[in-house]
Amino acid sequence: MEVRAIAKNVGRSPQKVRLVVDAVRGRTVNEALAMLSFMPQGAATDVYKVVKSAASNAANNFDLDINDLYVHRIYVDEGRTLKRFKARSHGRVAPRLRRSSHITAVVQEKGAS
């Protein structure tokens, strides 16, 4: 059984979040949470929350054992992009794109297909 959790409009660039997500894909939930808690990247806290939420959903809603779960799929999609401008010299402006992400984590029991 697949159980998922989604975090939308996370205020981090998808490119930066994908670096963290690639490190935990396919690992057990306990191993992934341990890795994420010690990663120096700022996006690791956001990914930690999503993986923890998916594991909690599996435990509370479907009575699955957290120790038997692994990260089956985890991916990052682009969220909204806020377009802002910063003043530059000689009366000019430069665009600033404030990107956001949608993080989706899917956990599954070992041995289930």
Residue pairs with C-beta under 8 A, 6 or more apart in sequence:
1 58
1 62
1 64
1 108
1 109
1 112
2 72
2 106
2 107
2 108
3 54
3 57
3 58
3 61
3 62
3 64
3 106
3 107
3 108
4 54
4 57
4 104
4 105
4 106
4 107
5 50
5 51
5 53
5 54
5 57
5 104
5 105
6 50
6 102
6 103
6 104
6 105
7 46
7 49
7 50
7 53
7 102
7 103
8 79
8 102
9 79
9 80
9 100
9 101
9 102
10 17
10 46
10 79
10 100
10 101
10 102
10 103
11 98
11 100
12 42
12 43
12 46
12 99
12 100
12 101
13 99
13 101
14 76
14 77
14 78
14 79
14 99
14 101
16 41
16 42
16 43
17 43
17 46
17 47
17 76
17 101
17 103
18 76
19 41
19 43
20 36
20 39
20 41
20 43
20 44
20 47
21 47
21 74
21 75
21 76
21 103
23 35
23 39
24 32
24 35
24 36
24 47
24 51
24 71
24 74
25 71
25 73
25 74
26 70
26 71
27 35
27 70
27 71
28 67
28 69
28 70
28 71
28 110
29 51
29 54
29 55
29 66
29 69
29 70
29 71
29 107
30 66
30 67
32 51
32 71
33 48
33 51
33 52
33 55
36 44
36 45
36 47
36 48
36 51
37 44
37 48
46 101
46 103
47 74
47 103
47 105
50 74
50 103
50 104
50 105
51 71
51 74
51 105
51 107
53 105
54 105
54 106
54 107
55 66
55 69
55 107
58 64
58 66
58 69
58 107
59 65
59 66
64 109
65 109
68 109
68 110
69 107
69 108
69 109
69 110
70 107
70 108
70 110
71 105
71 106
71 107
72 106
72 107
72 108
73 104
73 105
73 106
74 103
74 104
74 105
74 106
75 103
75 104
76 101
76 102
76 103
76 104
77 101
77 102
77 104
78 99
78 100
78 101
78 102
79 99
79 100
79 101
79 102
80 100
81 97
81 98
81 99
81 100
82 97
82 98
82 100
83 95
83 96
83 97
83 98
84 95
84 96
84 97
84 98
85 93
85 94
85 95
85 96
86 93
86 94
86 95
86 96
87 93
88 94
